[in-house]
Amino acid sequence: MADRPSDERVRNEFGQYADRIPALAALEVFEAREDRARPLTATDVMEALDCSRRTAHNKLDELVERDLLATRKVSARGRVWWVPMERPGDAARPSRSATAEREVAIERVDLPGSGETLADRREALRAAYDYLRAHPSAKKSDFLRDVFPENPAGYETAEGWWNAIQPALKDLPGVDPPKERGHIWHFLGG
């Protein structure tokens, strides 16, 4: 059996290319610009990340879905992306920097799994965090009742889900976990 060339992309257990570039790497391209007001193209991101055009588009689309970037079609085949500015009336929404901080924290947290399973678990963590933001004082039972059913992330039991999500939730910005023997999780803002 011949050795695999070192530049060949690695595939996961389903034969798909294993995605090694997190979406937030594309956001870092925006942060690294000298002119923070200049929108970027997919080509700009593709060149900075040394990835395919499709990968750049996928990362940019994911950041738009997460509300971290905005986009606009500028010609028949041209599109640009930018980091939206906050308006004074946006006080009810979390700031873009707080949202970006949350996303960076979620990407860096250690959750079990890989590929789609890891993506589902990050989404479950995001849902638990959003739940805590909406309910600044919540018990474990609240998460299990209100978050787990819609975001099982591959876990068959709520208890197994909680054992993976709870330690990761503690590490997110603004989260105040229960003290020893306590039961109430608090969101302190941020």
GROMACS elastic network, one bead per residue, 0.5 to 0.9 nm:
[ bonds ]
;  ai    aj funct       b0    kb
    2     5     6  0.89191   500
    3     6     6  0.86576   500
    4     7     6  0.84387   500
    4     8     6  0.70588   500
    5     8     6  0.56081   500
    6     9     6  0.81821   500
    9    17     6  0.66186   500
    9    18     6  0.76208   500
   10    15     6  0.89416   500
   10    16     6  0.84339   500
   10    17     6  0.59278   500
   10    18     6  0.57881   500
   10    19     6  0.86299   500
   11    14     6  0.75486   500
   11    15     6  0.52846   500
   11    16     6  0.51379   500
   11    19     6  0.85802   500
   12    15     6  0.53957   500
   12    16     6  0.55247   500
   12    17     6  0.61593   500
   12    18     6  0.53008   500
   12    19     6  0.89003   500
   12   115     6  0.75852   500
   13    16     6  0.74498   500
   14    17     6  0.87175   500
   15    18     6  0.85878   500
   16    19     6  0.87368   500
   17    20     6  0.89344   500
   18   115     6  0.71107   500
   19    22     6  0.76426   500
   19    55     6  0.88085   500
   19   115     6  0.76462   500
   21    24     6  0.82622   500
   21    25     6  0.66135   500
   21    26     6  0.84903   500
   21    49     6  0.81427   500
   21    51     6  0.85792   500
   21    55     6  0.85123   500
   21    59     6  0.84087   500
   22    25     6  0.55327   500
   22    26     6  0.76585   500
   22    59     6  0.74861   500
   22   107     6  0.77159   500
   23    26     6  0.55510   500
   23    27     6  0.69896   500
   23    56     6  0.87681   500
   23    58     6  0.80921   500
   23    60     6  0.71839   500
   23    61     6  0.89841   500
   23    62     6  0.67293   500
   23    63     6  0.66836   500
   23   107     6  0.89421   500
   24    28     6  0.63058   500
   24    29     6  0.88201   500
   24    59     6  0.78059   500
   24    63     6  0.76224   500
   24   100     6  0.86034   500
   24   103     6  0.76828   500
   24   104     6  0.68876   500
   24   107     6  0.78834   500
   25    28     6  0.50655   500
   25    29     6  0.67198   500
   25    49     6  0.75513   500
   25    59     6  0.83292   500
   26    29     6  0.52041   500
   26    30     6  0.70453   500
   26    45     6  0.63492   500
   26    46     6  0.87617   500
   26    48     6  0.84027   500
   26    49     6  0.73047   500
   26    56     6  0.74944   500
   26    59     6  0.63811   500
   26    60     6  0.67722   500
   26    63     6  0.82538   500
   27    30     6  0.52779   500
   27    31     6  0.65480   500
   27    32     6  0.88805   500
   27    59     6  0.86969   500
   27    60     6  0.80939   500
   27    63     6  0.75425   500
   27    68     6  0.80387   500
   27    69     6  0.81309   500
   27    83     6  0.85692   500
   27   100     6  0.88041   500
   28    32     6  0.61244   500
   28    33     6  0.88796   500
   29    32     6  0.52145   500
   29    33     6  0.67105   500
   29    40     6  0.89896   500
   29    44     6  0.84609   500
   29    45     6  0.65617   500
   29    48     6  0.67830   500
   29    49     6  0.80031   500
   30    33     6  0.56131   500
   30    36     6  0.73397   500
   30    39     6  0.83626   500
   30    40     6  0.75572   500
   30    45     6  0.84694   500
   30    82     6  0.75317   500
   30    83     6  0.73977   500
   31    34     6  0.84434   500
   31    36     6  0.73488   500
   31    83     6  0.89301   500
   32    35     6  0.89418   500
   32    36     6  0.83100   500
   33    36     6  0.57804   500
   33    37     6  0.88606   500
   33    38     6  0.82253   500
   34    37     6  0.89044   500
   34    38     6  0.88653   500
   35    38     6  0.56868   500
   35    39     6  0.89948   500
   36    39     6  0.80183   500
   36    82     6  0.88391   500
   36    83     6  0.84979   500
   37    82     6  0.77873   500
   37    83     6  0.83148   500
   38    82     6  0.73808   500
   39    71     6  0.88947   500
   39    80     6  0.58795   500
   39    81     6  0.53914   500
   39    83     6  0.79229   500
   40    43     6  0.80026   500
   40    44     6  0.59637   500
   40    45     6  0.72620   500
   40    79     6  0.86800   500
   40    80     6  0.54808   500
   40    81     6  0.53503   500
   40    82     6  0.64102   500
   41    44     6  0.51692   500
   41    45     6  0.66616   500
   41    46     6  0.85977   500
   41    78     6  0.80164   500
   41    79     6  0.64411   500
   41    81     6  0.63321   500
   42    45     6  0.51555   500
   42    46     6  0.58885   500
   42    47     6  0.85233   500
   42    53     6  0.66118   500
   42    54     6  0.88055   500
   42    56     6  0.58493   500
   42    57     6  0.61474   500
   42    60     6  0.77255   500
   42    79     6  0.77281   500
   42    80     6  0.73455   500
   42    81     6  0.80551   500
   43    47     6  0.60075   500
   43    48     6  0.84433   500
   43    53     6  0.68096   500
   43    56     6  0.77923   500
   44    47     6  0.53827   500
   44    48     6  0.62291   500
   44    49     6  0.86899   500
   44    56     6  0.89771   500
   45    48     6  0.50636   500
   45    49     6  0.60065   500
   45    50     6  0.81147   500
   45    51     6  0.82959   500
   45    53     6  0.85012   500
   45    56     6  0.60544   500
   45    57     6  0.86796   500
   45    60     6  0.85230   500
   46    49     6  0.53718   500
   46    50     6  0.56100   500
   46    51     6  0.51764   500
   46    52     6  0.60609   500
   46    53     6  0.57670   500
   46    54     6  0.87134   500
   46    55     6  0.76939   500
   46    56     6  0.52952   500
   46    57     6  0.84740   500
   47    51     6  0.69002   500
   47    52     6  0.85791   500
   47    53     6  0.89457   500
   48    51     6  0.80944   500
   49    52     6  0.87597   500
   49    56     6  0.79834   500
   51    54     6  0.82707   500
   51    55     6  0.62734   500
   51    56     6  0.66812   500
   52    55     6  0.51874   500
   52    56     6  0.63063   500
   52    57     6  0.86844   500
   53    56     6  0.50613   500
   53    57     6  0.61638   500
   53    58     6  0.85892   500
   54    57     6  0.50745   500
   54    58     6  0.60968   500
   54    59     6  0.86510   500
   55    58     6  0.50102   500
   55    59     6  0.61946   500
   55    60     6  0.85638   500
   56    59     6  0.52242   500
   56    60     6  0.61308   500
   56    61     6  0.85223   500
   57    60     6  0.50723   500
   57    61     6  0.59213   500
   57    62     6  0.84577   500
   58    61     6  0.51518   500
   58    62     6  0.61545   500
   58    63     6  0.87136   500
   59    62     6  0.51489   500
   59    63     6  0.63366   500
   59    64     6  0.87600   500
   60    63     6  0.51255   500
   60    64     6  0.62845   500
   60    65     6  0.87117   500
   60    69     6  0.75567   500
   60    71     6  0.87866   500
   60    81     6  0.76478   500
   61    64     6  0.50376   500
   61    65     6  0.62211   500
   61    66     6  0.86635   500
   61    69     6  0.84963   500
   61    71     6  0.87142   500
   62    65     6  0.50325   500
   62    66     6  0.62679   500
   62    67     6  0.86977   500
   62    68     6  0.88289   500
   62    69     6  0.89082   500
   63    66     6  0.50005   500
   63    67     6  0.62592   500
   63    68     6  0.52452   500
   63    69     6  0.55557   500
   63    70     6  0.82504   500
   64    68     6  0.57645   500
   64    70     6  0.55864   500
   64    71     6  0.71845   500
   64    81     6  0.85770   500
   65    68     6  0.76318   500
   65    69     6  0.80755   500
   65    70     6  0.89276   500
   66    69     6  0.77081   500
   66    99     6  0.85257   500
   66   103     6  0.86234   500
   67    70     6  0.71262   500
   67    84     6  0.88686   500
   67    96     6  0.79677   500
   67    99     6  0.81959   500
   68    82     6  0.88507   500
   68    83     6  0.65619   500
   68    84     6  0.75895   500
   68    96     6  0.64851   500
   68    97     6  0.87478   500
   68    99     6  0.72327   500
   68   100     6  0.66418   500
   69    81     6  0.64815   500
   69    82     6  0.55753   500
   69    84     6  0.62514   500
   70    80     6  0.84725   500
   70    81     6  0.56004   500
   70    82     6  0.55038   500
   70    83     6  0.62695   500
   70    84     6  0.61451   500
   71    79     6  0.69482   500
   71    80     6  0.56238   500
   71    82     6  0.64755   500
   71    83     6  0.89294   500
   72    78     6  0.86757   500
   72    79     6  0.56037   500
   72    80     6  0.56198   500
   72    81     6  0.66700   500
   72    82     6  0.89396   500
   73    76     6  0.75679   500
   73    77     6  0.77467   500
   73    78     6  0.58575   500
   73    80     6  0.65161   500
   74    77     6  0.78023   500
   74    78     6  0.53163   500
   74    79     6  0.53313   500
   74    80     6  0.69599   500
   75    79     6  0.69853   500
   76    79     6  0.86021   500
   83    96     6  0.85469   500
   84    96     6  0.79766   500
   85    96     6  0.80725   500
   86    89     6  0.83145   500
   86    90     6  0.65438   500
   86    91     6  0.89484   500
   86    95     6  0.71060   500
   86    96     6  0.71977   500
   87    90     6  0.54823   500
   87    91     6  0.82857   500
   88    91     6  0.67842   500
   89    92     6  0.76812   500
   90    93     6  0.55175   500
   90    94     6  0.78660   500
   90    95     6  0.76747   500
   91    94     6  0.70964   500
   91    95     6  0.75798   500
   92    95     6  0.88431   500
   93    96     6  0.87087   500
   94    97     6  0.81711   500
   94    98     6  0.61410   500
   94    99     6  0.64263   500
   94   190     6  0.77771   500
   95    98     6  0.50812   500
   95    99     6  0.62099   500
   95   100     6  0.85122   500
   95   190     6  0.85674   500
   96   100     6  0.59418   500
   96   101     6  0.83807   500
   97   101     6  0.59608   500
   97   102     6  0.85073   500
   98   102     6  0.61433   500
   98   103     6  0.86215   500
   98   173     6  0.84523   500
   98   190     6  0.61295   500
   99   102     6  0.50526   500
   99   103     6  0.62129   500
   99   104     6  0.86422   500
  100   103     6  0.50339   500
  100   104     6  0.61147   500
  100   105     6  0.85126   500
  101   104     6  0.51817   500
  101   105     6  0.61390   500
  101   106     6  0.86137   500
  101   172     6  0.88630   500
  101   173     6  0.75137   500
  102   105     6  0.50866   500
  102   106     6  0.61177   500
  102   107     6  0.86131   500
  102   126     6  0.85316   500
  102   129     6  0.89235   500
  102   172     6  0.66882   500
  102   173     6  0.65042   500
  103   106     6  0.50360   500
  103   107     6  0.61156   500
  103   108     6  0.85864   500
  103   126     6  0.83648   500
  104   107     6  0.51409   500
  104   108     6  0.62168   500
  104   109     6  0.86961   500
  105   108     6  0.51781   500
  105   109     6  0.61150   500
  105   171     6  0.76146   500
  105   172     6  0.60133   500
  105   173     6  0.75535   500
  106   109     6  0.53366   500
  106   110     6  0.86042   500
  106   122     6  0.65408   500
  106   123     6  0.89002   500
  106   125     6  0.74341   500
  106   126     6  0.72209   500
  106   168     6  0.81297   500
  106   169     6  0.87629   500
  106   171     6  0.87865   500
  106   172     6  0.71969   500
  107   110     6  0.83182   500
  107   122     6  0.74546   500
  109   122     6  0.86392   500
  109   168     6  0.60776   500
  109   169     6  0.88011   500
  109   171     6  0.75040   500
  109   172     6  0.84429   500
  110   168     6  0.69392   500
  111   114     6  0.87332   500
  111   118     6  0.69165   500
  111   121     6  0.70654   500
  111   122     6  0.75706   500
  111   164     6  0.67093   500
  111   165     6  0.77387   500
  111   168     6  0.71534   500
  112   117     6  0.83759   500
  112   118     6  0.67083   500
  112   121     6  0.80122   500
  112   164     6  0.73616   500
  113   116     6  0.83485   500
  113   117     6  0.56275   500
  113   119     6  0.86212   500
  113   121     6  0.80624   500
  114   117     6  0.55857   500
  114   119     6  0.74757   500
  115   118     6  0.54235   500
  115   119     6  0.63254   500
  115   120     6  0.87685   500
  116   120     6  0.60842   500
  116   121     6  0.85627   500
  117   120     6  0.51125   500
  117   121     6  0.62340   500
  117   122     6  0.86765   500
  117   153     6  0.66740   500
  117   154     6  0.67271   500
  118   122     6  0.61318   500
  118   123     6  0.85246   500
  118   153     6  0.81292   500
  119   122     6  0.51189   500
  119   123     6  0.62018   500
  119   124     6  0.86561   500
  119   153     6  0.84292   500
  120   123     6  0.50029   500
  120   124     6  0.61807   500
  120   125     6  0.86556   500
  120   151     6  0.76944   500
  120   152     6  0.81844   500
  120   154     6  0.75915   500
  121   125     6  0.61598   500
  121   126     6  0.85043   500
  121   151     6  0.80756   500
  121   152     6  0.80368   500
  121   154     6  0.78213   500
  121   161     6  0.89057   500
  121   164     6  0.85477   500
  121   165     6  0.78487   500
  122   125     6  0.50066   500
  122   126     6  0.61122   500
  122   127     6  0.85901   500
  122   153     6  0.83932   500
  122   165     6  0.88571   500
  123   127     6  0.61559   500
  123   128     6  0.86287   500
  123   151     6  0.74947   500
  123   153     6  0.78749   500
  124   128     6  0.61791   500
  124   129     6  0.85737   500
  124   147     6  0.77495   500
  124   148     6  0.76704   500
  124   150     6  0.85081   500
  124   151     6  0.51170   500
  124   152     6  0.70623   500
  124   153     6  0.62514   500
  124   165     6  0.76251   500
  125   128     6  0.50262   500
  125   129     6  0.61090   500
  125   130     6  0.85196   500
  125   151     6  0.87143   500
  125   165     6  0.59415   500
  125   166     6  0.85229   500
  125   168     6  0.74156   500
  125   169     6  0.66932   500
  126   129     6  0.50914   500
  126   130     6  0.60807   500
  126   131     6  0.84873   500
  126   169     6  0.87797   500
  127   130     6  0.50601   500
  127   131     6  0.60178   500
  127   132     6  0.86211   500
  127   147     6  0.67100   500
  127   148     6  0.89621   500
  127   151     6  0.74719   500
  128   132     6  0.62649   500
  128   133     6  0.86844   500
  128   143     6  0.67362   500
  128   147     6  0.61726   500
  128   148     6  0.83381   500
  128   151     6  0.88810   500
  128   165     6  0.79642   500
  128   166     6  0.89648   500
  128   169     6  0.75244   500
  129   132     6  0.51163   500
  129   133     6  0.62444   500
  129   134     6  0.86920   500
  129   169     6  0.67502   500
  129   172     6  0.78341   500
  129   175     6  0.82759   500
  129   187     6  0.88138   500
  130   134     6  0.62360   500
  130   135     6  0.85282   500
  131   134     6  0.51045   500
  131   135     6  0.59848   500
  131   136     6  0.82602   500
  131   138     6  0.86413   500
  131   143     6  0.77123   500
  131   146     6  0.83107   500
  131   147     6  0.73647   500
  132   136     6  0.52929   500
  132   137     6  0.70329   500
  132   138     6  0.65629   500
  132   143     6  0.84453   500
  132   175     6  0.81443   500
  132   185     6  0.76885   500
  132   186     6  0.71322   500
  132   187     6  0.60704   500
  133   136     6  0.54497   500
  133   137     6  0.87539   500
  133   174     6  0.88191   500
  133   175     6  0.87474   500
  133   186     6  0.85076   500
  133   187     6  0.58345   500
  133   188     6  0.84984   500
  133   189     6  0.75227   500
  134   137     6  0.89804   500
  134   187     6  0.87177   500
  135   138     6  0.61237   500
  135   186     6  0.82723   500
  135   187     6  0.78347   500
  136   185     6  0.74932   500
  136   186     6  0.51010   500
  136   188     6  0.73227   500
  136   189     6  0.85481   500
  137   184     6  0.60924   500
  137   185     6  0.55157   500
  137   187     6  0.67286   500
  138   141     6  0.81230   500
  138   142     6  0.60708   500
  138   143     6  0.74468   500
  138   183     6  0.82535   500
  138   184     6  0.54861   500
  138   185     6  0.51307   500
  138   186     6  0.65866   500
  138   187     6  0.87611   500
  139   142     6  0.51925   500
  139   143     6  0.68172   500
  139   144     6  0.88870   500
  139   178     6  0.89300   500
  139   183     6  0.57265   500
  139   185     6  0.59488   500
  139   186     6  0.89408   500
  140   143     6  0.53023   500
  140   144     6  0.63212   500
  140   145     6  0.86598   500
  140   162     6  0.81054   500
  140   166     6  0.87495   500
  140   183     6  0.69759   500
  140   184     6  0.75005   500
  140   185     6  0.77408   500
  141   145     6  0.59728   500
  141   146     6  0.83762   500
  142   145     6  0.51537   500
  142   146     6  0.57827   500
  142   147     6  0.76959   500
  143   146     6  0.52869   500
  143   147     6  0.50404   500
  143   148     6  0.64807   500
  143   162     6  0.83132   500
  144   147     6  0.58641   500
  144   148     6  0.50552   500
  144   149     6  0.74531   500
  144   158     6  0.59577   500
  144   159     6  0.79873   500
  144   161     6  0.85087   500
  144   162     6  0.74195   500
  145   148     6  0.64295   500
  145   149     6  0.69681   500
  145   158     6  0.86358   500
  146   149     6  0.67785   500
  146   150     6  0.78074   500
  147   150     6  0.59174   500
  147   151     6  0.61530   500
  147   152     6  0.82325   500
  148   152     6  0.51913   500
  148   153     6  0.83609   500
  148   157     6  0.89095   500
  148   158     6  0.63095   500
  148   161     6  0.73032   500
  148   162     6  0.82805   500
  149   152     6  0.58972   500
  149   158     6  0.81219   500
  150   153     6  0.89002   500
  151   154     6  0.85362   500
  152   155     6  0.54007   500
  152   156     6  0.72212   500
  152   157     6  0.80929   500
  152   158     6  0.76085   500
  152   161     6  0.67650   500
  153   156     6  0.87598   500
  153   161     6  0.75248   500
  154   161     6  0.82711   500
  155   158     6  0.71869   500
  155   159     6  0.86863   500
  155   160     6  0.61953   500
  155   161     6  0.55104   500
  156   159     6  0.87328   500
  156   160     6  0.72921   500
  156   161     6  0.77960   500
  157   160     6  0.53437   500
  157   161     6  0.63762   500
  157   162     6  0.87116   500
  158   161     6  0.50079   500
  158   162     6  0.60851   500
  158   163     6  0.86142   500
  159   162     6  0.50550   500
  159   163     6  0.61766   500
  159   164     6  0.88419   500
  160   163     6  0.51376   500
  160   164     6  0.66451   500
  160   165     6  0.88174   500
  161   164     6  0.54092   500
  161   165     6  0.61293   500
  161   166     6  0.83480   500
  162   165     6  0.50103   500
  162   166     6  0.54127   500
  162   167     6  0.84675   500
  163   166     6  0.58261   500
  163   167     6  0.71691   500
  164   167     6  0.64587   500
  164   168     6  0.70820   500
  165   168     6  0.53298   500
  165   169     6  0.59806   500
  165   170     6  0.87967   500
  166   169     6  0.50471   500
  166   170     6  0.64320   500
  166   177     6  0.89341   500
  167   170     6  0.53609   500
  167   171     6  0.71188   500
  168   171     6  0.54770   500
  168   172     6  0.71133   500
  169   172     6  0.55258   500
  169   173     6  0.89198   500
  169   175     6  0.72573   500
  169   177     6  0.82733   500
  170   173     6  0.84003   500
  170   175     6  0.60555   500
  170   176     6  0.69736   500
  170   177     6  0.58231   500
  171   174     6  0.88391   500
  171   175     6  0.72695   500
  172   175     6  0.58885   500
  173   176     6  0.87950   500
  173   187     6  0.87967   500
  173   188     6  0.86627   500
  173   189     6  0.79822   500
  173   190     6  0.65678   500
  174   186     6  0.83002   500
  174   187     6  0.55719   500
  174   189     6  0.50144   500
  174   190     6  0.53469   500
  175   185     6  0.74551   500
  175   186     6  0.60646   500
  175   188     6  0.61639   500
  175   189     6  0.77625   500
  175   190     6  0.89744   500
  176   179     6  0.85804   500
  176   184     6  0.89392   500
  176   185     6  0.60548   500
  176   187     6  0.59855   500
  176   188     6  0.66817   500
  177   182     6  0.86109   500
  177   183     6  0.85345   500
  177   184     6  0.72481   500
  177   186     6  0.63765   500
  177   187     6  0.85264   500
  178   181     6  0.74856   500
  178   183     6  0.55511   500
  178   184     6  0.53100   500
  178   185     6  0.52565   500
  178   186     6  0.76136   500
  179   183     6  0.77447   500
  179   184     6  0.83517   500
  179   185     6  0.88800   500
  180   183     6  0.85416   500
  182   185     6  0.85153   500
  187   190     6  0.85860   500
